[in-house]
Amino acid sequence: MVIALAATEYGNGHPVAILHGLFGSYRNWASIAQRLGEHHRVVAFDLRNHGASPWAATMDYAEMAEDVRVAMAERGHSHYALVGHSMGGKVAMVAALTGPAAIERLVVVDIAPIARPIPFLDYIRAMRALDLPAIARRRDADAFLAAAIPESAERGFLLQNLVFGDGPPRWRFNLAALEAAMPVLAGFPAFPPGTTYGGPTLFVAGGKSQALRPECEPAVRAFFPNATLARIEEAGHWVHAEQPAAFLALVEPFLAG
């Protein structure tokens, strides 16, 4: 079943869709989206089970790519560029491989079209174990999560999704569905031999990250023969947040064609 995705939009011009990574939301892309919105109509989505989008029991990459396709079509966009980070990068790749006619340009940020070891299960289980009715302040949750998630920056990123208001705090993402889907999200779908996306494609890697290493290039080129691979050495996995100027210096001219 297609999910009606929440989104925020910026600017005018040729359409560009932005897809965040696991545990993220369109909020994480606001500054980049605003900058790209100077020359494009940017639609930054919350993918299913994230942010303000509805929850669903399942979330494989074909489903998420179809969510995006339908959401863009409903906005009147039949041809557009796609920018995706990490999990969102895999969604973008699947969208391009299954519906290449709609995708004019593709930007994939720090992820490859391969399976990886299942990540973040400890994080999810720690967040699910949080006694939300007993949490009065975000720093209480931060203290509880510290044993399972020792990096304070990572805890801070996750805790942006803990919402306080009337009643107990709640998570913006569907942790049960994420845990169930993690083996699928860690993989990459199988395609018939010879399946490719031949449009202009830019892969942007973080030099300090292990998610898109030089040894991934054969897998990248097998699916994306017209790909350019770039590396921002001083960035980790969250390339666009850690080195926004360097990221924009690559992506803006690429999207301009």
N, C-alpha and C positions, 0 to 999 in steps of 0.2 A: 504494500500500500504506500502510495506517495504521501510524503509529509509536507505540509505547507510551511516552508521555512521562513523564519524571521530574518529580516535584513535591514540594513541601513544603507542609504544611497547618497552619493555625492556627485556634484558636477554635471557637466554636459559633454557630449561628444560620443565617440565610438564606445560601445559597452565593454566593460571589464568586470568579471566576477572574481571575488576573492574568497578563498576557502581556508579557514583556520585549521590548526592541528588539534590533536587529542588534548582534552581538558581546556581548550581555548574558546574563544568567541570572537565575534566581529569587533568587540571592544579592543582586542589586542592589536587590531590593524587600523585603528582610527587615524593615527597620524599619517601612515602610509597612504591610506585610502583618500584622505583629504588632499594630499599632495598629488596623487594620480588624478584626482578629480578636477585638477586645473585644466586637464586636456581630455578627459574621458568621462563617460557616465559610469561610475563605479558602484557596483552592488556588492556589499560585503555581507556574507551570509553567516548565520548560526546554523551549523549542520545539525541533523537530528540528534536528540539526546544531549544537546549542548545549549547553553545560553538561554535565549527566549524562545527557541523552537520547541515544538511538541516532542514528547517522548514516544518511543516505539520499542517494542520487544526485540526487534531485530535491527541490525545495521551493517550489512555487508556493503562492499564497494559498489556493486551494481545498483543497489537500492539508493545509496547516497548520490551517485551520479545522476540517477533518474530524478531524484528530488531537485537537484540543481537545474537539470534540463527543463523540467516543468516550470520551475520558478522563473527562469529566464524567459521562457516562452510566454508565460502569463504577463510578463512585463513588456512584451512586444519585441524581444531580442531573439532573433533566429540565428544570428552570427555574432560572435563575441570572442574576446580573449579570456583565458582562464589563468588565474594565479593561485597556486595551492601550496601550503606549507605542511610538511610531515604527513600526517593522516590525510589532510586536505589535499596534499600533493598527489597522494595515491588516488583519491577521488577524482582529481583533475585528469590524471593520466588515464583512468578507466573511462571517463567521459570522452576524452579525445580518441581513445581506441575504439569505443563502441559507437560514437557519433561524430566522426571526424569532419563531416561537412559543416557542422555548426561552429567548430572551434577554429578560429582564424590564427590564433597564436597561443602558445602554452608556456607558462613559467612554473617550474617545479622547484620548490625550495627545500633543500637538505633532506632529500629522501630519494630512494632508488626503486625501480620496479622489481624488487626481489623480496623474499621472505627474510625476516630477522627473528632473533630470539624474542620470545614473548616478553614485552616490557611492562613495567609499572603495575604488575599485579599486587605487589606489596603496598604500593601507594593506594590503590583502590581499596584493598582490604583494610588498611589503616583508616581511610576516610569513612568506610562503611561501619567501622567499629566505634566511631566517635559517638558519644552519648549526647546527641543534639539537644534534648531537653535540659541537660545539665550545663550547657555552654551559654554563658552570658555575654562574653566578649570574644572577639577574634583572637586575642592573645591567649585565651584559655585553649582554644582549638590548636593554635600554633604550638603550645607547650605539649599537648597530647600527641601531636603528629611528629615531634622532633625525633623520637627514637627510630621510627620507620623512614622518615624523610629528613636526613641530617642537614641537607643544604637549605639554609634559610631563604635563599632566593626562590628555590623551587616551592617551598612551603608557601611563600608569599604569593607566587603565581597561582597555586591551587586555591588558596584561601580567598582570592578575589571572587571565587564562585560560591562562597558561603554567604548567604543572604540573611540579614537580620531585619526583623519587622515585628508585626503582631504574631505572637506565639513563638515556638521554638525556631531557631535558625534552620535553614534548609539549603541543600546544594542545588545549584543551577543545572548540574548535569545528572544524568540517570546512571548512578554507579552500578546498579544491578545489571543493566543492559550492557554497560561498558565491560564489566567483568566477564559476562557471558560471551561477548563478541571478541574478546581480546585475541584468541587464537586466529580468528579471521582477520582482524585488523593488523596483526603482525605479519600476515602473509601478503601475497599479491595474486590476483585471480589468474587462472590458466586461460590462454587464448589459443585459437587454432593457429597452427604453424603459418608464418608469413603475415600475421596481423601486425600492421604498423600504422602509425600516424605520421604522415609526411609533411605536415605543416611546420612552420618555424617554431622551434622549441628551445628554451633556455633553461638549463639546470644550474642552480646557484647553490654551492656547497659552503658550509662553514668550515674553515680550516681546522678548528679545534674540535669538530664533531666527527663521530664515526659513522654517521648515517649515510653519507654519500662520499665514499672514498674513491680514489682513482681506479681501484680494481673493479668498481661497479660499472665502468664505462662500457664494456661489452654488452652487459644486460641493457643498459640505456640505449645503445645504438641499435640493438636488435629490434626494439619497439619504436624508436624515434631516430630514424636515420638522418634527419636534418637537424640534429641537436647540437647546440653549443654548450660546453661545460665551462663554468666559471667558478672560481673559488675566492672567498673573502677570508684571508688568512687569520685575521684577528677576531673572527666571529665564531661562536659556538653554534648549537643547533637552532637557536632563535635568532637567525641571521638578521632579519628585518628589524628586530628590536635592539639588538646589540650593536649593529653597524648600519643604521638607517641611511646615512648619506652614501656610503659605498654601495648599499643595496639599490638605492634609487638611481645611482649613476649607471648601474647595469640595466635595470628594468625599464626606466623611462625611455631611453632610446630604442630598446628592443620593442616595446609596445607601440612606439611611434612608427615603426617599420622602416 
